[in-house]
């Protein structure tokens, strides 16, 4: 069904062109849109006209028209004015609204199809048959982008992204929950991750311009068949979650950039706890003082380079060595040894993952 806002905008545009007042009444006798409050009083006459066999009729100087969708009455259009061609203007306006009904019905059908496609609610044979019926290419290169922000529904993020894409866009833009908007983007043959990044930055810029903050965008891998779109969606969802845990400083993240974080995210919490106990005994990285944690992160940041780390921490090389020795005694891991450093790095990531998951339990 067309929103009343769209109907209002349409008849106001028609009035600006034809200089004729228009009123749209739904099948329940309620005024859906009008360019003149005086016409609102004709709703009763519209309901009388609705049960008549005529498709159009002049009543008290106004022209009444039925707007049908597949032989089903959807609206009554009332045209009022002094124009000699009032009937023609009204008939044209009714035809325009009828075309809008068809267009929005097709858009609804496509939107419904894409939602079911993303959620794996369709059989393989249904995917291709419905795609053909809706004139959707099955062999286009596509990627799924998820856009999440605080108050997505209240800020009308879905419509903002649709408007920025434009009517000619081949992208499908929908939502399956209240917190995020999904863009199934069609790509050119030469498009790669950097092009998807640019598209994501464009979406972010549009939303930030409208004052929307705390935006997180993630996208999956490129797929070549429509049946694989749901896989790209699942990857984008994982990228969104993993990005919040291990890449919280980034607003845009790709599934292909998750690295070992993707593996850790799929570990069961009991296994994570057992791993941490094996590495740290009864301790946790949270028990380390701030100085030790700063030293550890800076050491990893500089690829285990002692000289560069001590320089950036503004401490003597021997002081850094002392701190690393002290850490080795308490944990049994020497961060200057690559295998121990990898183990320690993974342990820190596992702890971060556990804390993130525990935050949803309360």
N, C-alpha and C positions, 0 to 999 in steps of 0.2 A: 504494500500500500504506500502511496505517495504521502509524504509528511505534509501537514497543513502549511508549513513554512515554504515548501517548494511550490505548492499551489498558489499561495499568496504572492510569491515572487513572480510566478508565471502570469497571473491575471493582471498584476500591476504593470508588467511589461507590455501585455496586450493592450491595456488601456492607454498607455503612453503612445502606442502606435495608432490605434483606431479611435481613441477618444470616446470610448464607450465603457460605461460602468458594468462590471461583471460580479456575479456572486455564485459561489459553488456550495451546494447543499448536499450532504451525504444522505444515504438511504434511511437514516434514523431521524431525518429532519433537522439535523444540527448544521449550522453554518460552518463550513470548513475554511473558507476564505472569502473575502469581499473587498471591493474597492469603494463601497458606499454603504454606510450603516443603514440607510433607508431601505436598501434591498434586503437587509436581514429580516425585515418584517414580511417578506414574501415567502418565507420558508414553508408556511402553512399551505400556500397555493402550490408550492413545489411538490408537496406530498400528495396533493390531489392529482397533480399532473403525472406523478410517478405511477399511479395505478391505471392511468388511461392507456389505450392502445397506441396513441400517437408517439412518434419519435421527437416531434417538435410541435410547439403550439404558441400562439399569441394569447396572452392573458393580461387584461387590464393595461395594454400598451407595452408590456414587456414580452420578450421572446424567451421561451423555455425550451431547453434541449436536454435529451437524455444522453449520458455518457456511459457507454457499455464496455465491458471487458469480457470477451468470449460469450456474448449474448446475455451477460449478467449485468444488471443495473448497478453502477458504482456511484455515480453522482448525477445531480441535476444542475445544469448551468443556466443561470438567468442573466440575460443581457438587457440593459436599459440605456436609452439615449435617444437623441433626436436625429441620428444619422439615417439617411435614406436607405442605406444598405445594412441596417441593423441585423436583419436576418442572416446576411452573408457573413458579417463579422462574428455573430454568435455561433454560426455553424462552423466557421473556421476555428474559433476558440475551443469549441467542443471537440473538434478533430485533434487539435493540439494536445488537449488534456488526455484524450484517448491514447494518443501516441506516447505520452509520458507514462501512462499506465503500463503499456506494453514494455517500454524500455526499463522501467523500474522493476517490473515483474521478472524480466530476463536477468537484471542485475541481482535480484534476490535469489533467483535460481542458481546463478553462478556462485554467489556468495555462500549459499547453502552447500553447493557441491564442493567448494574449496575447503570449507570447514570440515566436512566429512572426509575429504581426502587427507587433510592434515592429521586428523584423529584416527586414521586407519579404520574407518567405519564402512568402507566400500569393498566389495569383491573386485578382483582384477577385471573381470568381464564388464562389470558395471562402470568402472573408471573410464574405460575406453568408449563404451556406448554412450554414456552421459556426456563425456567430453565432446564427442562428435555431434550430439544433439545441440549442445550449447555453443558450438563453433569455437571450441578451445583447442589450440594446437597441442598434440600429444608428444611431439618430438622436439620442442623448444628447449634451449638451455635455460635453466632456472636456478634460483637460490632463494632460500627462506631467510628473511631478516626479522628478528623480533625486537620491538621497541618497547621498553618499559619505563614508566615514570610515575611519580607519585600523583595520585588523583587522576589517572588517565581518563576515566569516565567523566568526571566532573569538568575536566579541562577540554573535553571533546577532541582528544588527540586523534582519534580515528578519522574524524571529518577533516581535521587540519592536514593530515598526511594525504588523504584523498584529494583535497583541493590542491595541494602542492604538486601532486603527481599529474593532475590535469585530466581532462576527459579523454584525450587521445592515448593515454598510457595503456600499455599492455599488461601492466602489473595488476595483481589481485591484492586488495587491501581489506583485511577483515580482522575480527577479534574473536577469540574463543573463551576469554575470561575478562574480568573487569580491570586487570592490572596491566595488560600488554596489548599491543597492536601487532599484527603479523602482516608482513609484506612478502608476497610471493613474486619475486622480481624476475622478469624475462630479460635474458642477457643476449648481447651480440656474440657472434662466434669468437671475436677477439678479446672479449671482456675477461679479466682475471680478478684476483682478490683486491688488487689496488683500485680497480674500478668500482668494486662493491664497497670498499672503504670510502671512496669519494661519495657514493650514493648515500651511505650511512651518515657521513658528515653533513651532507645536504639536509637530510631529515632532521638531524640534531640542530642545525642552524635555524630551520623553520620553527621548531618547537621552542628554542631559546628566545627567538624573536617575540614569541607570544608570552614570554615570561614563565615558561615551564622549566623546572629545574630537576635535578637528580635523575638525569636521563641515562639509561643503560641500553646499549644496542649490541646485539650479538647475531652472528649469521653462521649457517652451516656450510657444507661443501656444495659445489656446483653439480647439478644432476642434469642428465640429458633426456630423461623420460618422465612423463607425468606421474607414473606409478612410483617414482623414487622421491617425489616431493616430500612425502611424510618423513623419509629418512633425513632429509636436509632440515626439516622442522625439529625433529628430535635432537639433532646435532646442535642446532641453534639454541634450543632450550638448555641443553647441557652446558654450552658455552656461556650462556647468561649466568647460570649458577656458579660454575667454576670460576668465571671471571670475577664474580663478587668475592670469592674466597681468596684467590691467589693473585688477581690482577685488579685489586680494588682501586688502584690509581688511574685505571683506564676506563673511558666511557664506551669505547667500541672494541669488541673482541671477536676474533674468528675462531671457529672450531679447530682449524688447522694449527692454531697458535697455542693450544692448551698444554701441549707437552705432557710431562709426567703428572700434572695436575688432573688430567682426564682419567688416568688410572687410579689415582688416590680417591677421586670422587666416587668411584664405583666400589670401593672397599667397604665391607660391613663394619660397623662401629666396634663390635666385640673384637674383631681381628686387629683393628687399629689400636685398641687399648692394650692388647697382648703385645703388639709390636713395640709400643712405647715403654711398657714395663721391661721388656728385654733390653732396650737401648739405655734407658735412664734409671732402671731399677725402681725405686720408690719415688724418684724425683720427676719433675716436669720442667720443661723449658721456662715455664712461668715462674719457677723458683729462682732462676738466675737473676742477678741484679742487673740494673739498666746498663751499667758499664760493660758487663760481659756480653749482653745481648747486642749492644751497639758494635762491639768488637767483632762478634760472630758475623753479623749481617754485612758489615763493611768488608770483612775478609772475603766473604763469598762474592760480594759486589765487585771486588778487584781480582777475581779469578785466582784466589789463594796466593796472591803476591804480597809477601811480607813487607817489602820496602815501600810499595805504593800504599798499602793499608796504613802503615805507621805514619807515612807522610800526611795522608788525609785525616788521620785522627790526631795529628799534631803531638805524637808521642815518639819516644826513642824506640828504635828497632828492638832493643833488648827488653823494653817494657812490654811490647807486643808479644815477644817470645815467652816472657814470664806468664802473661795472661793465657796464652795457648797451652803452656805446660800445666798451669793450674786447672784449666778446663779438662785436659787429658787425664789428670789424676782423679777428677770427680766423676768423669763419664767413661773413661777407658778409650776415648776416641781422640786421635790426633788429627786436627783439621789440616795439618800440613801434608798428610797422606791422602791421596786422592780418594781411595775407597772409603776411608773413614769420613772424609768430607761429604761424599755422596750420601752415606748413611745418615749423617747428622742433618744434612739438608732435607732429605726425605722425611726424617723424623719431625723436623720443624713444620713441614708442610702438613703432615698427618695431624699434628696437634692443632694447627690452624683450622683444618677441615673439621675436626671433632668439635672444636669450640663453636664453629659456624652451625653445625647440625644440632648441637645442644641448645643453641639459642632459639630454635623453633619448638622446643619441647616445653617451653614455659609460656 
